[in-house]
């Protein structure tokens, strides 16, 4: 499946939820599911839609009042931006969930929150129809995470984004 801008809007919401409750069982369940999704990503040329919602919907650990939006599939007449398999969004999201997972596993909830905070606007920036300037904006968003993980963190992926 290929991600669309609508899936990235969902990921923004996920990062905000993680940032707001890094020590919850929901955060761990969501992170594990999305890390699994981005680790075993299938680049089927089909545009599936609601990829994030379908990946998280079966998680029994989620508070349905807080995660109510997962239970509704969105139907769009226009898919928005479609991200091809070679787009750096895929390794960036995998790295984000790997970083959050490693912090959660270590019990370092403060830095898990920081990583989620650093990434929460990245999906929104990538979803914009005008990609020009997104490299600088995303690099700015990831400043804190790159301090924690080193300057090489996502350097290659950032280099593939439009200036």
N, C-alpha and C positions, 0 to 999 in steps of 0.2 A: 504494500500500500504506500501511497505517496502522501505526505503531509500537505495540508492546505493552510491558508492563513487562518481559517476557522479553528483548526486544531491548535494552532499557536495561541489563539485567544484562550482556549481551554487550559493550555499549559501555563499561561500567565496566572490564571486563577489558582492552579495547583501550587505554583511557587508561592503565591500569597498565603495560601492555607498552610503550607509547610513553614513559612516564615513566622506565621502567627502562633503556631503550636508545634515547635520542633520536637518536644519531648512526648508527644502523644503517640499512642499505638497506631492511630490513623496515618500519621506522617510516615512511620516505618513501613506500613502496608503499602501505601501509595508509592513510596520511593522504591521498594522492592519490585512492585509491578511495573513501574515505568523503566527502571533499570533493565529489567528482563525484556521489556518491549524494545528498547533501543539497543540492547545487546544482540538480540536475535531478529533484528529488523529484516523484513522481507520486502524487497523492492519490486513487488508486483506492480506493473505499470497501471494497475487499476487505481482510480481515485476513490477511496472508500468513504471518507467523511466520518466524523465522529470517532476517529481512531482512539483518541485519549479516553473519551467517555466509555467506549466499549471495553477498553483495557481495564478500567477502574471499576466499572459497574458491578462485577461479581464479588468485589472485596467486602466480606461480611463485617470487617472491622470498622467500616465507615459509619459515622453518624448520619443517617439519611436526612435529617433536618439541615445539617450543615452542608452536605454534599448533594442536596436535592437536584441540582442541575445535571447530574450524571444520568438521571432516569429519563431524560428527554432527549431524543435524537433531534438534532437540528436538520432541517431540510432547506437547502439554499438553491435558488435558481441559478446562481453564479458561484462557482467554487472559490473565488478569490484567487490569490496567488497559489500556484502549485509548485512544490519544491522537488526538483529532480533528484535522483539518487546521488549525484556528485556534489550537491549543495552542502556547504559546511554546517548547516543547521543540525544534521544528524549526529556527527561526532561531537558537536558542541553540547547537544542535549544529553548525549550519553555521558560526557565528561561531567556535566552538571549533576546528574543523578548518581554517578560514581562518587563524586566528591561529597555530596550530601550523605550517601549511604555510609561512606567510610567514617564520617564524623559521627553519625548516629550510632554506628557499631562500636565506636570508641567511647560513647557516652558524652561526647563533646557537643552538647546541644547548642551552645552559644555560637560555635563556628558553623554548625549545620544551618542555624538561622541566618548567619551572615552570608553563607553561600546562596541560600534561597533568596535572600534580599538582593544579592548582587545579580542574580539571574532573572529576577521577576519581570524586569522590563525588556529583556532580550527578545522574548517571543513577540512582543508588541512592535518592537523596532523592525524585526525581520518581516513581520506581516504587512508593514506599510507598502503601499504600491510603488512608492519612490524609494529605491534602494540606495541611491547616491548618498554618501555620507554615513552609512550605517556602521562602517568599520570603526570610525572614531567614536560614535555614540556607544556602540557595544563595548569597545575597549574602556571607555569611561565608566560604564556600568560595572564592569568586571574588575575594577581596580582593587577592591578589597580582596576578592578571591585570588587574584594574582599575587597579592602580598603574602597570602597564606600559602599558596602552592608554588610560588616562584614565577619569575617573569616569562618562563617558557610555557606556562599553563595556557593552552589554547592559542599559542602564537601562530602556529601553522594555519589553523582554522580562521583566525582573524585575518591573516594575510590573504585568504581567498575571497574575502568579502569586498564589495565595491567600496572605493574610497568615498 
